[in-house]
Amino acid sequence: MKKVTIVGGSGTVGRILIRGLSDEGYDLTVMDVKKPEEELPARFIQADARNDEETVKAIPEDTDVLINLLAVKPTGNLLDKHEFENMTDIFFKATYTMLMAAVQRGVPKVIFASSNHVTDVYEQNGVSLLKRPIQTEDYPLSKSLYGLLKLASENLGYLFSHHSGVPVSVINLRIGTAVENEKEALLTKPRTKKTLLSKKDLVGIFKSAIEADKTYGTYYAVSDNPDRPWSITSAIRELGYEPKVNSADLMKKD
């Protein structure tokens, strides 16, 4: 049974992932600054991932995988210096802290929850402007500081996996639209029909990343929806990802 520590597990993705990975038999610990509001099948450790010493001490012994789900809601104001500092703390500096902690604690794998917004210049309302599915090989261009910092953290993972001198695997997952109430989102937000990462597939792609034998890789995490804007070919080929439930399936349900 692999021991998985989820950092920032109190949000939507974290709650879905914890329930799903628990059902798959993983030994789970959640590390966050605040305890989840609902009872989840995981141990809880209160710690601030922006603090180096606190993070290293909080990661349980013999952790096999560290999952970085840290998040903060951006305002989108590029000219707000406070926003820049806050976003940089969460989406870049804390990434470095966790990668360093993984090295110091001997954690062999880190999974980073990145975002489809790394390449959102190429997408509008769920439609690829490239006239083909957007691939991770396409030059990353973002409309926001959020997307830019997610990209910086992806690249920081590459440095640790290839140039730190310590064997650590890093997998980046560029997550699509993950929601608790999928049917409501599909009915009220048209983009979701193309960009949904269903709860079953969210658990599925993280499980694939946990089990994959990859030193480093970046993949779009989205269900196999009709007309989805991003390619999942590499995730299927390299991670063994098998999407199970897409937006079309969910729309057929009563």
N, C-alpha and C positions, 0 to 999 in steps of 0.2 A: 504494500500500500504506500503510494507516494505521499510525502508530506508537502502540502502546498500552502504558502503564506500569501494572502491577498492583501495588498496595501491599498487602502481607500475603498473598502468593500461595502460602504454604507449606501452607495448610490444605486441607481436602477440596474446598471450592468452588474455591479457587485452582488446584489440580491438575487438576480436571476442565475448568475454563475455559481454562487454558493449553494443554492438549492439543487442545481443540476449536477455539479461536481460531487456533492454529497451523495446523491443517488447513484453516482458512478463508483462510489467506494473510496474516494480520496480523503485523506486526513487533512482537515482544513483549519487554518488559523486566520483570523481577520485582524489586521492592524490598522487603526484609524485614530483620529483625534477625538472622535465621539463614537459612542456605542450605537449600533443600528437600532432603530426604533422598534423593529419587530424581532422576535426570537428566531435566530437562524442556526442551522446545524453546523456550527463552527465555534471554536474557542475565540475569545476576544482579548486583544491586548491593546491597551490605550497608549498610543505613542504618536509623536509628530514626525513624519517622514522628512521634514525640512531640517531636523536636528540630527547631525551626524552621529554623535555618541548614543543618543536615544534610539536611533534606528538600528544601529549595530547590536545593541543590547537586547532589543525587542524581538529580533528575528530568532525563532526557535532553533534549537540544535537540530542538525541533520535535515534541515529544510532542503527538499529536492528542487523546488521551483518557487520563484518569487514572481508574483504577478503585480504589475504596477497599474492600478486603476485610478490614481490620483486625479482629481478634477476640481475645478472651480468655474463658476459660471462667468463667462466674459461679458463685458459690456459692449465690446466691439469698437471702443473709442481709441483709435491709434494714437491720438495726440495727448492722451491722459498718462502722465508719467507714473502715477500711482498704479494705474492699471498695468502698465508695462512691468513694473517691479513685482507686483503680485502674480501676474501670469508667469513671469520668468522664474519666480520662486517655485511655483507648482509644476510647471511644464518643462523646466530645464534643470534648474539647480537640484531639485528633489530627485530627478532622474539620475543625476551624477551621484548623489548621496546613496541612492539605492544600489546602483551598480558597484560603488565602492564597498558598500556593506555586503553585497553578494560575494565579492572577492575576499573580503576579510573573514566572512563566515563560511567560506567554501561552498556556497550555493552554486550548483553547476549550470542552472538555467534561469534566465529572466525573460518574462513575457511582458511586453510593453503595449498597453492599449493606446494605439495611435488613432488617427482619424482620417476619414475620407476627405476632410477639408485641407489636407496636405496638397491636394490637386484640384481644389474646387474651381479654379479658373477654367478648367476644361469641362465643367458640368453646370447645367442650368435646369433647375426644377426636375432633377433626376434624369436628365437627358445628356448624354455625352456629346459635346460640341466637336469632338474629333471624328464623328461619323463612324466610330467603332468603339468597343469597350476600352476604357482607360486602363492602362497597365502600369505596374510599378516601375517599369523601365522608362515611362514617359517623364520628361523633365518636370520636377515638382514646382508648381506655382500655386500660391494660395492668395486668397483675398483678405486674409486676416493674420494678425499676430498669433492667434491661436494655432492656425495651420502651420505657420512658420516655425513656432517653437516645438510643435509635435515633430516636424521634420528634423529639427536640430537634435531632439532626443533620439530619434531613429538613428541618426548618424553617430551620435555619442555611443550608442550600443555597438555600432560597427567598430569603433575604436577599441572598446573594451574586449570585444570578441576576437579581434585580430591583432591588436597592437599593445595589449596590456601585459603580455607575458604570462597571463594566468588563464587557464582553460575555463571560459564561461561562454555559454551559448545564449544568444539574444534573438528573440523572435518578435517582430513588430506586426501588430494586427491593426490595419486601418479600418476601423469599425464603421459600418453603415448606420442605419437607424434602428436603435434598440429601445423598445418600449415595453411597459408592463401590459397595457391594454392594447393589444395589436389590432383587433377589429375596429376599435374606435379610431385609432390613428389612421388606418386604411380608409375609413369612411370620411374623415374630416381633413386629412392632409394628403392630397393627390401624389406628392413626391414619394411618400412612403411606399406606394405600390411598387416602385422601382428600387427603392433603397433599403427596404426592410432587411434587417438581420433578425430572423425569428428567434424566439427564445430557445427552441430546440437546436437551431443551427449555431446560436451563440455558444451554447455549451459544447456543441460538437466541434467547432473550430478551435476553441481553447483546449479541449481535450486532445485534439490532433496536434496542437502546438506543444502541449506538455509531453506527449509521447514521441514526437518526431526527433530523428537523429540529424539535426541541422546545427551547424555552428552559428549561422546567421541567416536571416531571411526577413523579407517584408512582404506582406500579403493583404489583399483586400478581404475584409470579413463581411460578407453579404450573402443573403440567401439567393438561390438560383431563380430570381424573379424574372417575369417577362420584361424584356427591354431594360434590364439593369444596366447602369452606366459603367460599371467596373468589371474587369476580368477576374475570374476566380480560377482560371486554368492552372496557374502555378500553385495555388493553395491545394487544389485537388491532386496535382502531380507530386508536389514536394512534401506536403504535410499529410496527405491521405485524407483530406477533408471531404466529407460526403454530405452535401446539403440535403436535408430531409423534408422541410416544410417551407414553402415559399408563399408570397403574397396571394398568388392565384388560388392556392389550396385554401388559405384562410378565408378568402372572400366567398368561397363556395359553402362554407359552414353556416348554419343557421345562427 
